[in-house]
Amino acid sequence: MKREAKAATPPASRLTPHASLAGLNKGTLEKLAKLNIASKFDLILHLPLRYDDETHLYPIKDAPPARDVLIEATVVETDIKYRPRRQLVVHLEDGSGVVSLRFFSFYGSQVKHFEAGARVRAFGEIRHGFFGAEMVHPRYRVVQEGAPVAEALTPVYPATAGMGQDTLRKLIARAMASEKLEDTLPGALLKQQKLPTFRDAVFFLHNPSPEVPQQALQERTHPAWRRMKFDELLAQQLSMRVHQQKRRGMGAPALRPKGTLVTRLLKDLPFQLTGAQQRAVAQIREDLSKPHPMQRLLQGDVGSGKTVVAALAALQCVENNYQVALMAPTEILAEQHYRKFSGWLAALGIPVAWLSGSTKKSIKKHILTDISLGGTPVVVGTHALFEDDVVFNNLGLAIIDEQHRFGVRQRLALRLKGTQSAAAVKGRPQASAQPHQLMMSATPIPRTLAMSYYADLDVSVIDELPPGRTPVTTKLVSESRRDEVIERVRDACAAGSQAYWVCPLVEEIEAGEASPEGQKPSSPRKPGRAGLEALQLKAAMETHESLSAAFPDLNVGLAHGRLKSDEKSAVMGAFQRNEVQVLVATTVIEVGVDVPNASLMVIENAERMGLSQLHQLRGRVGRGAAQSACILLYRTPLSPRARERLKIIFENTDGFEVARHDLRMRGPGELLGARQSGVPLLRFADLSADVDLLDAARDTAAVLLTENPAAARAHLERWLGGRGEFLKV
């Protein structure tokens, strides 16, 4: 089903009205701001959600069923009824039949509109029920006999409280009449892409002919809609490339490969790198050796081996006497990286520091001193890494794992640590010095998303798993069979294996999703973060208690977000050493936990979780040689979307395929964390349906910037002017 609107919360700068809206009162400007409208051009680009056909009058008896129609008839009688609730009923007749207009919400002044003998035009669906033919809450107006009907389809715009359709139509028509709407793109390009001029496309979309197939308008496949989508994608691609060029002009340390430490680590590893890992290492090695900042995204499925690639990149930096910072969004994930880096680098004589919000002040003081003096070459931590008191001596490489979980300011703050280093790039202004940046994601990003939102980044993909990994079998099991699942866990542990039992939030249902019967979700008002954590903790503790009773011969551990750092480390360490056979946990173990002996994952309330999170949790098992399984416990009844999610995760083990479905179901904003990170959302283009336009926009952006920079500037100004350029970090 096509989403009707893709509106993001506007940045604060967009709320300042442009001079072109001078003359409008403050209330109107505030309502327009809620619709992301701050200029006349924004009004012009406020395109319809759909269209109503008010170009043809139907006799009441000939009105087609199951669609909105326009009728004109005379008021015979008006009545206010009070059973079963207060309502206004207006009886109309046109000589061919009779119909009632029924209003459950109305003002007293409306009754005066429907005086006997008045001619009324009403637009809506005629339904036939117990009381005969009727329209419920139709759009209507009183007319004179012979009044002309509309010549074009009637646009229906995204609106807000206090800003109705009539007001929007007048404002948009006024803006259209006053703007020249000259084209920003060369005619030859439009001819090549088979696109109409901008002026023709905009005028058509606001006033389409009734002869145009409604399907082409609703599905946005008409050439006028394709022009809008192309322009939007082109502006995005141009902006990304402009920022990429700006970064290429900045200074960064040229970390040329020396090979000593890298060669020693490769020799010490108990495994061989896969071909995909070797390709990624080579790409990163080349980027780091250049005198401008690397901006590379390293993505790969769960368990594909991104961490060792990051460690090899870190060693290339250390070989050149520069520091490395690795930042992860959670303590468990950061600590997992710390353990792995320490294990690999200790034998090479390279100390690795650990820094998190829970680090004791006395210890933290020594760590910060060593970092500022350059005595600590590698620092691993959480958000604590970009706090003001963390000053690097010469930061050369920033590695950010699960980068979409950090906001723009957080990622920028870590990068700025390089500009504050004591040893900035010699010969360049300090403000232009930037560390290289390697971002990692275990949430594979579909090709179209990478082309669009990461167009200014270089992307390395690890698309194969290390040898010896066994496929994970996914099973869907109803909550009613919980006892069978408990027996499965008992058998697995008796055979020497270990198991996870994950208790996610009960409230973790997608916004707006209802049960099959149409009831509201059990918790209509979403509690705050503390409330959610408390609910999650309660569920985990109850499960831990029941499983401890069910498995008296096994050690059952409990891990959750409210444990102190040392307590959490103790529990995870015991699980890794097989001193704990069953680990009951909240979703804190979603990423970063690597226990090869764990072969069974049980996820409660799986129907309430997103595809990406389910895939991440499933990736915690299957890391050893034993056959592994992921059991998704679900409660009935299932909503249609929950049923679809479970079907997708059951049928697909490839993370890229799961991500493709995730993009289709949730859209790019949710998938990328765009509402938190500030990544701009597309209003018109649909990345799952407009791949051809995305390809064309990407190619056109490269040509325009090289051959026609004036057109590129004009296009960027039209689409992004007044909003600031995209800041991608």
Beta strands, then each sheet from edge to edge (+ up, - down):
strand 1: 50-52
strand 2: 68-81
strand 3: 87-93
strand 4: 98-103
strand 5: 119-125
strand 6: 127-129
strand 7: 132-136
strand 8: 139-142
strand 9: 154-156
strand 10: 295-300
strand 11: 323-327
strand 12: 352-355
strand 13: 378-381
strand 14: 395-401
strand 15: 436-441
strand 16: 458-462
strand 17: 472-478
strand 18: 498-502
strand 19: 556-559
strand 20: 582-585
strand 21: 598-603
strand 22: 628-634
sheet 1: 1+ 9-
sheet 2: 6+ 7- 4- 3+ 2- 5+ 8-
sheet 3: 12+ 13+ 11+ 14+ 15+ 10+ 16+
sheet 4: 17+ 22+ 21+ 18+ 20+ 19+
end
